[in-house]
Amino acid sequence: MSCCSSSKTLVTFKDKAGVKVYLPHPAHKEFGVSLRGIPDKVLVIDCVAQL
């Protein structure tokens, strides 16, 4: 990946149960593997919306 490349991924969940399903899911594991080698360029924001 080039130093100037930019990519964004937004993952949202309806509720905490959805997060619990996603974390061990193979799709989440594959996404993590795709980030290997660029961990210093990854920003994760975890928040809960208050409606």
DODO-443478 format. One record per atom (N, C-alpha, C, O, CB): residue number from 1; residue in three letters; atom name; x, y, z. Coordinates in steps of 0.05 Angstrom, whole numbers. Atoms other than C-alpha are relative to their C-alpha. Glycine has a CB too. Example, Ala and Ser with C-alpha at 12.3 -4.5 7.8 and 13.67 -1.06 7.14 Angstrom:
residues 2
    k    r   a      c1      c2      c3
    1  ALA   N      18     -24       0
    1  ALA  CA     246     -90     156
    1  ALA   C      18      24       0
    1  ALA   O      39      24      13
    1  ALA  CB     -20       1      25
    2  SER   N     -16     -24      -1
    2  SER  CA     273     -21     143
    2  SER   C     -15      22      14
    2  SER   O      -5      44      18
    2  SER  CB       9       9     -29
end
This chain:
residues 51
    k    r   a      c1      c2      c3
    1  MET   N      17     -23       0
    1  MET  CA       0       0       0
    1  MET   C      18      25       0
    1  MET   O      37      26      15
    1  MET  CB     -19       0      24
    2  SER   N     -15     -25       2
    2  SER  CA      27      68     -19
    2  SER   C      -4      17      25
    2  SER   O     -25      15      39
    2  SER  CB      -9      16     -24
    3  CYS   N       2     -17     -24
    3  CYS  CA      40     119      36
    3  CYS   C     -23      20      -3
    3  CYS   O     -32      31      16
    3  CYS  CB      26      15       5
    4  CYS   N      20     -21       5
    4  CYS  CA     -11     165       3
    4  CYS   C     -28     -12      -6
    4  CYS   O     -47       2     -11
    4  CYS  CB       8      18     -22
    5  SER   N      25      13       5
    5  SER  CA     -66     113      -7
    5  SER   C     -19       6      23
    5  SER   O     -11      10      46
    5  SER  CB       3     -30      -3
    6  SER   N      20      -5     -21
    6  SER  CA    -131     125      30
    6  SER   C     -23     -19      -5
    6  SER   O     -33     -23     -27
    6  SER  CB     -10      29      -1
    7  SER   N      23      18       1
    7  SER  CA    -186      76      46
    7  SER   C     -15       2      26
    7  SER   O      -3       5      47
    7  SER  CB       9     -30      -5
    8  LYS   N      16      -3     -24
    8  LYS  CA    -243      80      94
    8  LYS   C     -20     -23       1
    8  LYS   O     -31     -31     -20
    8  LYS  CB     -15      27       1
    9  THR   N      19      21      -4
    9  THR  CA    -287      25     122
    9  THR   C     -17       8      25
    9  THR   O      -6      14      46
    9  THR  CB      13     -28       4
   10  LEU   N      18      -6     -22
   10  LEU  CA    -348      38     165
   10  LEU   C     -17     -24       5
   10  LEU   O     -30     -34     -13
   10  LEU  CB     -18      25      -6
   11  VAL   N      16      23      -8
   11  VAL  CA    -380     -19     203
   11  VAL   C     -18       9      22
   11  VAL   O      -9      19      42
   11  VAL  CB      18     -24       8
   12  THR   N      20      -7     -21
   12  THR  CA    -444      -7     242
   12  THR   C     -16     -24       8
   12  THR   O     -19     -43      -7
   12  THR  CB     -18      23     -10
   13  PHE   N      16      22     -11
   13  PHE  CA    -487     -52     285
   13  PHE   C     -25      11      12
   13  PHE   O     -25      33      23
   13  PHE  CB      16     -16      20
   14  LYS   N      26      -8     -11
   14  LYS  CA    -559     -48     306
   14  LYS   C       1       0      31
   14  LYS   O     -11      17      44
   14  LYS  CB     -22     -19      -9
   15  ASP   N      -2       3     -29
   15  ASP  CA    -541     -70     377
   15  ASP   C      25     -15       8
   15  ASP   O      40     -24     -10
   15  ASP  CB     -25     -15      11
   16  LYS   N     -24      14     -10
   16  LYS  CA    -487    -101     420
   16  LYS   C       0     -29      -7
   16  LYS   O      22     -41     -10
   16  LYS  CB       2       4      30
   17  ALA   N       1      28       8
   17  ALA  CA    -511    -170     402
   17  ALA   C      13      -4     -28
   17  ALA   O      26     -24     -33
   17  ALA  CB     -29     -11       0
   18  GLY   N     -12       1      26
   18  GLY  CA    -491    -156     330
   18  GLY   C      30       1       1
   18  GLY   O      44     -12     -15
   18  GLY  CB     -11      23     -17
   19  VAL   N     -29      -2      -3
   19  VAL  CA    -421    -137     352
   19  VAL   C      11     -26      10
   19  VAL   O      32     -36       0
   19  VAL  CB       7      23      20
   20  LYS   N      -9      26     -11
   20  LYS  CA    -415    -202     392
   20  LYS   C       0     -22     -22
   20  LYS   O      17     -40     -21
   20  LYS  CB     -18      -8      23
   21  VAL   N       0      19      22
   21  VAL  CA    -433    -241     329
   21  VAL   C      23       6     -20
   21  VAL   O      36     -13     -29
   21  VAL  CB     -27       1     -15
   22  TYR   N     -20      -8      20
   22  TYR  CA    -386    -202     284
   22  TYR   C      29      -5       9
   22  TYR   O      46     -14      -7
   22  TYR  CB      -3      29      -6
   23  LEU   N     -28       2      -9
   23  LEU  CA    -322    -203     327
   23  LEU   C      13     -27      -6
   23  LEU   O      35     -27     -16
   23  LEU  CB       1       6      29
   24  PRO   N     -13      25       7
   24  PRO  CA    -309    -278     320
   24  PRO   C      -6     -10     -28
   24  PRO   O       4     -31     -36
   24  PRO  CB      -9     -21      20
   25  HIS   N       9       8      27
   25  HIS  CA    -339    -281     250
   25  HIS   C      24      -1     -20
   25  HIS   O      42      16     -18
   25  HIS  CB     -21      19     -11
   26  PRO   N     -22       2      20
   26  PRO  CA    -293    -303     192
   26  PRO   C       4      26     -16
   26  PRO   O      27      32     -23
   26  PRO  CB      -5     -23     -19
   27  ALA   N      -3     -25      15
   27  ALA  CA    -307    -237     155
   27  ALA   C      16      20      16
   27  ALA   O      32      35       5
   27  ALA  CB     -28      12      -6
   28  HIS   N     -16     -18     -17
   28  HIS  CA    -279    -198     214
   28  HIS   C      29      -9       1
   28  HIS   O      47       8      -1
   28  HIS  CB     -11       1      29
   29  LYS   N     -27      10       0
   29  LYS  CA    -218    -243     217
   29  LYS   C      14       6     -27
   29  LYS   O      37      14     -27
   29  LYS  CB       0     -31       5
   30  GLU   N     -11      -6      27
   30  GLU  CA    -207    -234     141
   30  GLU   C       7      30      -2
   30  GLU   O      28      37     -13
   30  GLU  CB     -19      -8     -22
   31  PHE   N      -5     -28       1
   31  PHE  CA    -212    -159     149
   31  PHE   C      25       7      16
   31  PHE   O      42      23       7
   31  PHE  CB     -24      16      11
   32  GLY   N     -24      -4     -16
   32  GLY  CA    -160    -160     204
   32  GLY   C      26      -9     -15
   32  GLY   O      46       5     -14
   32  GLY  CB      -2     -15      26
   33  VAL   N     -23      10      15
   33  VAL  CA    -113    -201     160
   33  VAL   C       7      20     -22
   33  VAL   O      31      25     -28
   33  VAL  CB      -6     -28     -12
   34  SER   N      -5     -19      21
   34  SER  CA    -121    -150     104
   34  SER   C      14      25      10
   34  SER   O      26      40      -6
   34  SER  CB     -27       8     -14
   35  LEU   N     -14     -23     -11
   35  LEU  CA     -94     -96     151
   35  LEU   C      28      -5       9
   35  LEU   O      42      14      16
   35  LEU  CB     -16      11      23
   36  ARG   N     -27       6      -9
   36  ARG  CA     -30    -132     168
   36  ARG   C      20      15     -17
   36  ARG   O      17      18     -41
   36  ARG  CB       5     -31      -2
   37  GLY   N     -21     -15      14
   37  GLY  CA      31     -91     151
   37  GLY   C      -5      30       1
   37  GLY   O      13      45      -6
   37  GLY  CB       2      -9     -28
   38  ILE   N       6     -29      -2
   38  ILE  CA      -4     -24     161
   38  ILE   C     -13       8      26
   38  ILE   O     -29      27      27
   38  ILE  CB     -18       8     -24
   39  PRO   N      14      -6     -25
   39  PRO  CA     -24     -23     234
   39  PRO   C       4      28      10
   39  PRO   O     -13      39      25
   39  PRO  CB       9     -19      22
   40  ASP   N      -5     -28      -8
   40  ASP  CA       7      46     244
   40  ASP   C     -18      20     -15
   40  ASP   O     -18      43      -9
   40  ASP  CB      29       7      -3
   41  LYS   N      17     -17      16
   41  LYS  CA     -43      73     194
   41  LYS   C     -29      -6       4
   41  LYS   O     -46       2     -12
   41  LYS  CB       7      -2     -30
   42  VAL   N      27       8      -5
   42  VAL  CA    -106      44     224
   42  VAL   C     -11      16      24
   42  VAL   O       2      18      45
   42  VAL  CB      -2     -31       5
   43  LEU   N      14     -14     -21
   43  LEU  CA    -155      84     266
   43  LEU   C     -27     -13       5
   43  LEU   O     -43     -15     -14
   43  LEU  CB      -3      31      -6
   44  VAL   N      26      12      -7
   44  VAL  CA    -212      50     302
   44  VAL   C     -14      17      20
   44  VAL   O      -2      25      41
   44  VAL  CB       4     -29      12
   45  ILE   N      16     -16     -19
   45  ILE  CA    -267      90     336
   45  ILE   C     -24     -18       7
   45  ILE   O     -39     -27     -10
   45  ILE  CB     -10      27     -13
   46  ASP   N      21      17     -11
   46  ASP  CA    -315      51     380
   46  ASP   C     -18      18      17
   46  ASP   O      -9      28      37
   46  ASP  CB      12     -24      16
   47  CYS   N      18     -17     -16
   47  CYS  CA    -376      88     405
   47  CYS   C     -28     -11      -2
   47  CYS   O     -35     -27     -20
   47  CYS  CB       1      29     -10
   48  VAL   N      28       7      -1
   48  VAL  CA    -449      78     423
   48  VAL   C     -16      25      -3
   48  VAL   O     -13      44      11
   48  VAL  CB      -7     -15      27
   49  ALA   N      17     -23       5
   49  ALA  CA    -500     126     395
   49  ALA   C     -21       2      22
   49  ALA   O     -33     -17      30
   49  ALA  CB     -13      -1     -28
   50  GLN   N      21      -5     -20
   50  GLN  CA    -546     157     446
   50  GLN   C     -23      14     -15
   50  GLN   O     -21      38     -22
   50  GLN  CB      10      18      24
   51  LEU   N      23     -12      15
   51  LEU  CA    -614     169     412
   51  LEU   C     -21      10      19
   51  LEU   O     -42      20      10
   51  LEU  CB     -12     -20     -19
end
